[in-house]
Amino acid sequence: MPHVLVLNASYEPLGVVPLRRALVLVLENKALCLEESGAFMHSATRAVPAPSVVRLKRFVRVPYRGPVPLTRRALFARDGGRCMYCGGVATSVDHVVPRSRGGQHAWENVVAACRRCNHVKADRHLMELGWRLRHQPAPPSGLAWRIIGTGHRDPRWLPYLQPFGADDALARIDGISA
């Protein structure tokens, strides 16, 4: 099922919701449809254009947002779905400094890796193998990463995410995956 970008009344990105939830917000007059996906949702009596971006009518106060959560999906988005060792298609998560040797499960120590590199590296340090990382891992920042990290992306969302660091985030993803 397609997903929809939800913006606060101030146009700040809040999150991504399923199309069905966004449609309910629009039909209950709690949100305005800013961008349409081009598809239509049909009921017995009418057809409603499916939204791609909605903006809430009332401002929602968001409590303090900490750092971007470290999830598998967000990690693969940060690394562009590529192995940080060889550049192949990433299928697994690897700790640069193995957890068995005191490495933490944190953005600075976790990278996407292909199955082969992850298996060869096992629980060894990069220096032992003579390997180097393609890019130094770092935590993503900015509100746009909360959206991009979900793994759901739509080109129609870009104008609404650009003021919140989407260009930097997508350039980083595209630069790594190229």
N, C-alpha and C positions, 0 to 999 in steps of 0.2 A: 504494500500500500504506500502511495506517495506521502511525503512529509511536507509540512508547511512551516515557514519561519514566522515566529510570533515576536512582534515588536511592542514595547511599552508605548504609552501615549506620547512619550518624549522621543520616540523612534530608536530607543536603545534596544538592542537584541536581548530577548529574554530566553528564548529556547526554540526547540523544534518539536512540533507535535504531529501526530498522525492527521491525515486529511479529514477524517471523520470528526475529530475533536475541533479542528479549525472551522469546519462547516457549522458545527453546533454553535460556536462562538459568534459567527456571523449571523446565523439565523435567529439567535436569541438577542441580537442587537447589542452585543457586548464588544464586538470588534468590527472593524471596517476592512474590506478586502482592498489591498493596495495593488496587488499583482494577481492576475489570473493565470492558471496553468494551461489554459486552452481546452481542457476537458470539461465535460458537463456531468453533474450528478442529477439523476432523474428520480423523481417520485411519481406517484400516481397522477398528480395534477400539475406539476411544473418541473422545469429543468433549471438548475442553478449552476452558474459557472464555478468550477472548482478553484479555490484560491491557492496561490503559491506563497504569498506574503500577506499577513494580516497585522493590523495595528489595533491594540486595545483602545477603547474609548476613554477609559478611566486609568489614571496613573496608578501603577502597582508599585509599592515600596518594596524594594528587594533588600533583604538583610545583607550584611557583609558577605562578600564572596571571596573566599580564600583562593589559593592557587588552583590552576586547572587540574582536575582529578586525573591521576595516572591510570588510564584504562588501556586495554589492548587496542581498541579502536582509535583512541586519541594518539597512541604511540605510533601506529601504522600511518595515521594522517600526518604526524610530525615528520616521519622518516620517508614519506612519499611511497610507502609500500615496497621499499627497496632495502636490500641487505646493506647494512652499514659497513660490512667488511669487503664484500666482492661486488656489490651493485646488482645482484640478481634479485629475483622476486622473493620478497620476505614472506615467510610462513610461520615464524616463531619469534618469541621474545628472548633476548639474551641479556644477562648482566655482564657489563664490561669487566668489573671486578667481581668475581663469583661470590655469591652469598656464603658459600662454604669457607671463603677466605675473608670474610668480614665486609663484603660489599653490601650496600643498602639497596632497597627496592625504591629508588628515587629517579626522577627524570634525568639527573646527571649521570646515572649509572646503568640505565636501561636503554637498549636499542633493538630495532627490528633486525632479524637475521634470517637467512635462508636455512633450510634444514641441514644442508651439508656443512656450512660454516659453523652452525651451532653444535653439531655433532663433533666436528674436528676440534673445536675450541674446548669443549667440555668444561672442566672447572679450572682452566689455566688462565694465567695473565696474558695479555697481548704481547708483552715483551718476551715471554717464553717461546712464543710462536713466531715472533718477528713481524707481526701484523700491525697495521695502522687503521684507525677509523677514518672513514671518508669525511666525516664532519664530527666536531665535538658535540656530544649530546648536551642539550640545555632545556630547561622547562619552557614551554610556550607561554606567552603572556598576551593579554588583551582579551576583550570580550568576544572578538571574532573567533578565538580558539575554542570557546565553549560551544560554538555552533559547528565549526569545522571538525572539532574533535568527535562529534557525534557520528561522523562518517557520511552523513546525508548532506549532499551539496546540490545546489541548483543555480545555474548561471543568473537567474532572475534575482537571486538574493544579494549578489555582489554589490550593487549600488547602496544597499542598506547596511552592508557590513564594512564597506570601505572606510568610513570615519572611525571605525573601531579596530583598525589594524588588519583588515582582511588582505590588503595588498601584500603586506609583509609576510603574512602567514601563507598565502597561496604562492607567493614568489619562492618562499623557502621550500614549500612542498614540491613545486614544479622544478625548482633548481636541483633538488636532491634526486627527483625521479628522472631527470633528463640524462 
